[in-house]
Amino acid sequence: MASILNSLSKISKRDVVLSVRDIKKTFVEGGQPLKILRGGGFDLYRGEIIALVGQSGSGKSTLLQCVGLLDKPTSGDIFIDGLPIDKMSEETRTILRRQKIGFVYQRHNLLSDFTALENVELPMMANNVDEEHACARAVKLLRAANVLHRATHYPSEMSGGEQQRVALARALANNPQILLADEPTGSLDPQHAIVIFDLLLDLVRKNNMSMLFVTHDMNLAKKADRIITIKDGIVK
């Protein structure tokens, strides 16, 4: 009994890195309000991986944009490390996004005029990391993603799976506390999707990061620590 109570105590004391409360987002189209997010919320704990599922158009990507500080909810509260986002200036939000949050998208979104190494270096240099340290970390991340042999290659010279591996390395460049992934393997065939996704999970867990990822694939969702859903615009 004592061991169970100790375990429960440890769980209750886990750090919440992201908290979302009663989040709502309304767009205006043709002069008419379009309610995408209608409420609900969740907590994301340090080191936890959460899958976000729901039908197409249910608001999954919109939620990711809001918690990733790329858009603002119409109402509701978002806290990162206990800090209320709505109280922050745009400059502070930008700094927080660079330092705390990493993004992985369905399409790799690599910069075509830069090599794999340069694509991974750029987020660090934008965060005022000197070029020598940025290069050393980029090499380390490309090696961890099993794509170091493509360091001097441009995106057009790599396969889709290799490009997505580089994108994973880029997302981890600034050692983010929170990783947000929107259908990170959606553009890959099923065989490569499993390999890349397992690599992503491995990198996240090894670096003790928290991750919220969107997927339509329940086989991938079941690999998460927890699954949350959006139905009728409500996060459950």
Secondary structure, 3 states (H helix, E strand, C coil): CHHHHHHHHHHHCCCEEEEEEEEEEEEEECCEEEEEEEEECEEEECCCEEEEECCCCCCHHHHHHHHCCCCCCCEEEEEECCEEHHHCCHHHHHHHHHHHEEEECCCCCCCCCCCHHHHHHHHHHHCCCCHHHHHHHHHHHHHHCCCHHHCCCCHHHCCHHHHHHHHHHHHCCCCCCEEEEECCCCCCCHHHHHHHHHHHHHHHHHCCCEEEEECCCHHHHCCCCEEEEEECCEEC
